[in-house]
Amino acid sequence: KNKLTVKSDIEDVNTDIKYRLREFNYAKFERAFTLSDDADIDNISAKFEKGILTITIPTLKDAGPTEIKIK
């Protein structure tokens, strides 16, 4: 129902190693996003490169540009 869910799970991490400083926390997480009705859910793509997840969500061709009014 127009929801995109991104999940990550803990990989096997060596717990025998003691760190002085650790930059990243390796833990489970889950995020859910509600997509607009003009999202083309059949053509969503994702890539994971150099630690960055990029998700591309195209819109349907007939949706056209959306005008945003700032009050």
C-alpha positions as CSV (number, residue, x, y, z in Angstrom):
1,K,0.0,0.0,0.0
2,N,2.5,2.6,-1.2
3,K,5.0,1.9,1.6
4,L,8.7,1.4,1.1
5,T,10.5,-0.3,4.0
6,V,14.3,-0.3,4.4
7,K,15.7,-2.8,6.9
8,S,19.2,-3.8,8.1
9,D,20.2,-6.7,10.3
10,I,23.3,-7.2,12.3
11,E,26.1,-9.1,10.5
12,D,28.3,-11.5,12.4
13,V,30.7,-9.1,14.2
14,N,33.7,-10.3,16.1
15,T,32.9,-9.4,19.7
16,D,36.3,-10.5,20.9
17,I,37.9,-7.3,19.6
18,K,38.0,-4.4,22.0
19,Y,37.9,-0.9,20.4
20,R,39.1,2.4,21.7
21,L,36.9,4.3,19.3
22,R,34.4,2.9,16.9
23,E,32.9,5.2,14.2
24,F,29.9,3.1,13.2
25,N,27.2,1.3,15.2
26,Y,26.2,-2.0,13.7
27,A,22.7,-2.6,14.8
28,K,19.3,-3.6,13.4
29,F,17.1,-0.8,12.1
30,E,14.0,-0.5,10.1
31,R,12.5,2.6,8.4
32,A,9.1,2.8,6.5
33,F,8.3,5.6,4.1
34,T,4.9,6.3,2.6
35,L,5.1,6.9,-1.1
36,S,2.9,9.3,-3.0
37,D,0.3,8.0,-5.4
38,D,2.3,9.1,-8.4
39,A,5.4,7.0,-7.5
40,D,6.2,4.4,-10.1
41,I,6.6,1.5,-7.7
42,D,7.5,-1.0,-10.4
43,N,10.6,0.9,-11.3
44,I,12.2,1.7,-7.9
45,S,15.9,1.1,-7.9
46,A,18.6,1.0,-5.2
47,K,22.3,0.8,-5.0
48,F,24.8,0.5,-2.1
49,E,28.1,2.0,-2.8
50,K,30.9,3.0,-0.5
51,G,28.6,2.7,2.5
52,I,25.8,4.9,1.1
53,L,22.4,3.6,0.1
54,T,20.8,5.5,-2.8
55,I,17.2,4.8,-3.6
56,T,15.6,6.2,-6.8
57,I,11.8,6.5,-6.9
58,P,10.6,7.7,-10.3
59,T,7.2,9.2,-10.8
60,L,4.6,8.0,-13.3
61,K,4.9,9.8,-16.7
62,D,1.4,11.2,-16.6
63,A,1.9,12.7,-13.2
64,G,4.1,15.6,-14.5
65,P,5.8,18.2,-12.3
66,T,4.3,19.2,-9.0
67,E,4.0,22.9,-8.1
68,I,4.9,23.7,-4.5
69,K,3.5,26.9,-3.0
70,I,5.3,28.5,0.0
71,K,3.1,30.6,2.2
